[in-house]
Amino acid sequence: MRKVLLSIPPALSTLLFCAHLLYVPLAAAAAPLGALILLAVKGAGATRLLALLHVLFACEWARAGGKIVMRRLETGGSIHPALEIMAGVTLFTILAAWCSLARHRD
């Protein structure tokens, strides 16, 4: 039961990242869906690869958040909603990486 619960954040994080990529070609948006297969694969290699992918996803969220915040600063808009949402998504993705590694320990 614990492994199933620890699989939820990585799955949600991957789907959220796919939604982030909806404005790029379809092949690029669908590519992270392959990471969901890693949830079913047993072994340390698959677990570490999934965790690494989530760390890379978190880096992309931080980069995109920085761009949005800088754009808002240039236009004189409020940065707080963008900053809070993007920081939350980045932290959730890091939590998903941790959950991926914790799943393997069981």
N, C-alpha and C positions, 0 to 999 in steps of 0.2 A: 504493500500500500504506500509505503514511504517513497519508493522509486517512482510511482505514478504521480504522487504529489510534487516531487522534485522535477518531474518532466514538464509540468505546466508552465513555469516561467520561461524556460528555453523555447517551448513551442510558441507561446504568445509573443515573445520577443522576436522570433524569426518571422512570424506573420506580420508583426508591426513593421519590421524592416522591409518586408516585401511591399507593404503599402507605401512606405517612404519612397520606394523606387518606381512607383507607378508612372512617373513622368519621363522615364527613360524607355528605351526599346524593351519590348515584352520579354525577350530572352534574358536581359539583365535583371528584370524584375522577378522572373521565375527562378533564376539561378539559386537564390538563397533557400528556396523550397527544398532543395536537395539536402540542406542541413537537417531537415526534419527526419530524413532517413537515418541519420546518425543517432537519433534517439532510440531507434530499435536495434542498433548494432551493439553487441556486447564487446567489451574490451577497452583497455586503457587508451589505445590509439584513437579510437573513435571519440571517446570522451574528451581527450585533450584537444582533438581537432575541433570539436563542437565548442569547447570553451574558448579556443583561439579565435574561431569565427565570431563569437559573441564579443570578444574584446575588440576585434576589428569593426564590428557593427557599432560598438560604443564609440570608437574613435570617429567613425563617420557621423554619428549623431552629434558629437561634440563639435566637429568641423561645421556641420550644417547649422547648428545652433549659433556658433560664432558668426557665421555669415549673416544669419537673420538678425542677430543683435546689432551687428555693425550697420546693416542696412537701416534698421530702425533708428539708430543713433544719427545717421546721416540725414534722415528725413525728419528728425525731431519727434518721432513717435515714442511711445512708452515701451521700454525694453522689458519690463517685468513679466508680462504674460509669456513672451517668447522665451525669456531666460528660464523661467520656472518650469515651463513645459519641457523644453529641450534638456534641461538638467535632470528632470525627473525621468525622462525616457532614457537618458544616458545611464543614470544610476540603476534603473530597472534592468537594462541590458547587462550591466556588470553583475547584478544579482543573478541573472540568468546564467552567466558564465560560472559563477560560484555554484549554483544549483547543479549544473552539468557535472562539475567535478565532485560534488557531494553525492550524486547518484552513483558514481562508480565505487565509492568507498563501501557501500552496503554489499 
